[in-house]
Amino acid sequence: MRAILSGVHQKKGLQVLEFELLDVAGSLEHAYMLFVEKNSLASLMKPISKILSHNIIRVNINAQDFHFESEDQTEFEWQIFLINNSRTQRDVIQVESEYLSDRHQLELTSYYQFNSDAQGMALFNLRTHQSDDDFMINSVNLTDTDLEITGYNKINGTPIKNQRIILRNKTNDGKLDFPVSQTMFAGMFKVAIPLTDIPQDSVGELFIKYQLNGKEITQRLIIPNSLAGQSVQAQLPGNRMITLEKRFDNGILVKEFLGASLLQKVVAAGGKAHGMIEVCRLVQDKLNLARMRFLFKAGHSPYEGTTIVFESFGGRQVSDSPYAIYRLFQTLYPGINMIWSIDRSQKAFCKENQIAYVIRRTQKWVRVLEKSQFWISNARFPSWVKKPNYVTYIQTWHGTPLKKLGLDIENVSMPGTTTAKYHKNFVREANRWDALVSPNDYSTQIFRSAFGFNNQILKIGYPRNDELINTKTDEIAQIKEKLGIPLDKKVVMYAPTYRDNQFAEKGKYTFELPFDLDDFRKSFGNDTVLILRMHYLISNALDISNYSDFVYDFSDYPNISDLYLVSDLLITDYSSVFFDYAYLKRPILFYPYDYHLYKEELRGFYLNYERDLPGKIAHNSTELLAEINHALAHPDMSANERFMNFYNRFCAINDGLSSLKVVNYVMHQIESGV
């Protein structure tokens, strides 16, 4: 049996630990968790507070119980064991870790953190007697215009108020004071200090001032990790330079000085010209599949600097969870080399948004993949892509499974493959993933069985859904304006799945709308618009030219979360989009017009389609129009018991910090040299 720490939640001052158990044999009736402190060998026993299922258990702890007064010990490192006393034997299992947390302050002078050792075993770390002069931040970066700082705005769940960042000039004791007014995520602040406010020829140190429980506190800002991966240099007009440096005591210095002369820059840049010409030549050199296979066999050594390759839907988009992770990396660690693997169709988007990219199936693409240290993707790479042993491959996947996946599909009817070949390729690819992101326990169990997957699962929620939790009402209005949707109209979103049996030839899929747009316009056209989000595999474009006054086709729009946010109602059938849309607690309507055919002849389902869905089912177009009318009149589902049962099962894990948790996972690998 294996036990894995898969989640930590805060509840009423306690820490709720979740453990996934694999290969469970027998009852857990007499099982408990044992914490052993590595240095003092002190031990604490905690009972299992709840068994969520046969292989998911919960244990409640109070972090305050895990440190004690000792003259020679201020750091406590607890290992975790599952003890199972059955009638016939006693099992002692050390708990593995799939959960890595940020530092959580218990008090001004103590904090805790969940981590893992070099063997992947769980550690519960506590640090006490820390200096009350220091305040740890999450990141510090220089952009073209601002000094940006992010950090936490709670201590053991208690909000800190009236935060102000102080830049204290070490030369003349002058001070600049900047109020903190932005919230980056729930529990995190962000402040942007204009670079033009920083005095010339100065060296400043950063401090924070705030109120906690009515007390005024001033502390130095510190960052415990290195500044690697963060942007530490910016240039101002007039050849002025600003740099960030980390002091020996973890404090942060902001230096402003005169930059290098033009002649010095020319001399420094001269040696790079030949290399740039060679890169351009390689990018333009289009290679066929046989050459790709040959190139992947050549062997490469990793880049000296950390490089992360991102890919979404096989390069067809710059979107989804990889894009959410990428954007947070750009904010927190822009100094890390980040490159998108894309089709040529995405070049314009990348150039417009200043995203570094490499075109798939080129010689440079092979080189970048093979030399990078991290791959982050939401779909499978081709089987002929070789993964070096120094690459950490993080698979975010792209949805909570409703339809059968991988090994669970008994009859694969997709073009260009057979059932046996599909199963073999699926398992081979899944075994290359070092970590797989899961949004809930339900998905974790399916991923284990359907993918034949036994590596790390990061049960943290999908990063793409952070936007659904963190976006405010005024920001939704801005998205509507950007999309050209009238602010005074309700929005219905139709997002169906593609059908495995609806293809004309290999790579060519077909689809027709299963309801009449004239009937929709007649019923709702005065105060409602319809947006369409068709699956990317459906290649033929729908002709909606006669309905442009109320129908918008956003099938190619890269960020589906924006479409969720502006929609008052989602209509779908078998697509997993409803698992994500449920985060908003808005009505969902199911229109499975070919349900029995789809269930019996195609993939089948994991859930009971009639019983487990969070909304009503319409079986024909007449029922569909009636249910749309009812749903639009009831926009908030938070009081609907059936809906909230679904929400608590599938959505409650996501706290809006999933992207940050993946970033922290990667940075942990970098810092520990894994």
C-alpha positions, 0 to 999 in steps of 0.5 A: 500500500502507498500513502500520498499527501495530496492536499492541504486545506485551511478550516477554522484555524486547523490544517486539513490534510488529505491523503490518497491511498493506493493498493488498499488491502483490508479495513482502515478501522484501526489506522492512524497517522503518526508524525515523527520529528527527524531531529528530536524523534518526538512523535504525535499521533493523529486519528483519521477524521474522515474517510472520503472513499476507500482510498481518500482519507482526511486528518485534521491537525493544528500546526501549533501542536507541532513545535515545542520550546527547546533551547537548541531547536527552532526548526522542526521537520516532521515525517509522516507515517500511516499506521494500520493495525489490522487483526493479523498484522501492523503496516507502517507506511511512510507518506509520499508527497504530491503537495508542496505549499508556500510558507504560511505564517502562524505568527510573526515569528513562526511559519509552516510549510509542506515539502518533500525530501529528495526521495519524494517523501512528505515533510511538514516543516515548522520554523520558530523564533524567526526575526520579527523584523522580516516580512517574506515576499513572493516575488520582486521584479523590474518591468519596463515601467515599474518595480513589482512586488507580490506577497501574502496579506494574511497571517494564519488567516488574519488579514493584514491591513493598510499595507504600504511599501517603503523604499528607504534610501540608504544614502540620505535616509530619504523615504518613498511611501507607496500604498498597496491597493492591488490584490493579485489572488485571494490572500495575495497583494501586488504593488507596482512602484513607478521606476521614474519615482526612484531617485537617481544615483541611489541605493534603496532598501525595501520595507513594509508597514501594515496593521495587524490586530490593531498594531502598527508593524514595520518590517524589512522585505526579504526573499529567501530564495535566489533572484534567479528567474526574476527580472532584476534589470531595467533601463530608463530614458537617459541611459539610466539603469535600475537593478535589484540585488539580494543582500546576504541577509535576504534583504532587497536593494534597489540601485539606480545608476548611469548605464553603459555607453552606446559604444560599450553596448555595440561592442557587447552585442557584436558577438551575437550577430552570427548566432542570430543569423544562424537561428533565423536560418534554422527556424525557416528550415522546414523538416519532414517527419522522417528528419524529425525522428532522426534529429530526436535521436541525435542527443543534446545537453541541457541549456545552462539556464532553466528553460521551460517549453509550453504547449497547448493542444498540440501547438494549435493554441496559446491557451488553457492551463499552460498559458495560465501558468506561463502568465504567472511565471512571466509575472513572478519569474520573468528571468526564466527562459520560456518558449512556446511550441506552436503551429505557424498559425499562432505566430501572429498572436505570439508576436503581438503579445511578445511571446517567445516561440518555436515552430513545431516540427522544425530543427530548432523545435527539436533542439529547444525541446531536447535542451529544455529542462521542463515541458508543460503541456495539456495534451500529448506530444507525438510518440516519436518525440524523445524525452531526455532524462533531465526533463521534468514533464508536467501534464496539465490535461484539459478537462475533468473526464465525463467520457471514458478515456485511454484504457477505459475506451473499449472501442476506439473509432477515431480515424487513423488508429485502432483500439490496441494502438490507441491504448498502447500509445496512451499508456506509453505517453502517460508514463513519460509524464513526471507530474499530472495535474488533477482538479479533484479526487474523482479525476485522480482515480480515473487518471490512475486507471485510464492512463495506467499512471503511477507517477506524481499527481498534483491535486490542485485544480486546473490553473486555467480556472484561477481566472474564474475565481479571481476575476471581478465584476468590472473586469467581466464588463471589460471582457464583454467590451473587448469581445464586442458583446452588448453590455445590456444583454444576457449571454447564452454560451453553446459549447458542445463536444465533437462526436467521434463518429462525425468525421469525413476522412482523417483529420476532417470532422463535421458538425451541424447545430442541433437547434434552429437559430430562427427559433432562438432569435424569435424567443430570445433575440431582443435581450439575449445573444448566443455565443458558439464555442465549437471543439477545435477538431471540428474543421468546417466553419458554421455559416452564421452570416444571417445571424450576426446581430445576435450570434457570435462564433468564438470557436477560435478565441484562445481563452475559454475562461473569458467566454465563461465569465461573460456568459449567464448560461452554459449549454453543452452536451457531453463536453467537460466544459461544465465542470469548469463553468460550475465554478461560477455557480451559474445555471448549466443546461444539458442538450444531449440530442443523441444521448442514447446513440452517444452512450451506447455506440461511442465512448460511454460515461464515468458519471451517471448522466441522468443523475449526477449532472448539475443541471436539467436535461433537454432532449429536444429543441422544444424542451431546450427553448423552455429550459433556457427561459427558466435558467435565465430567470434563475442566474444564481445556483448557490442555493440549489442543493443538487448543484452545490453537491456537484460543486462540492464534489468537483470544484471546491478544491480550487482556491484560485491559486492553482497556477501558483502551486504549479509555479511553486512545484517547478521552482522547488525542482529548480531550487533543489536541483531535481 
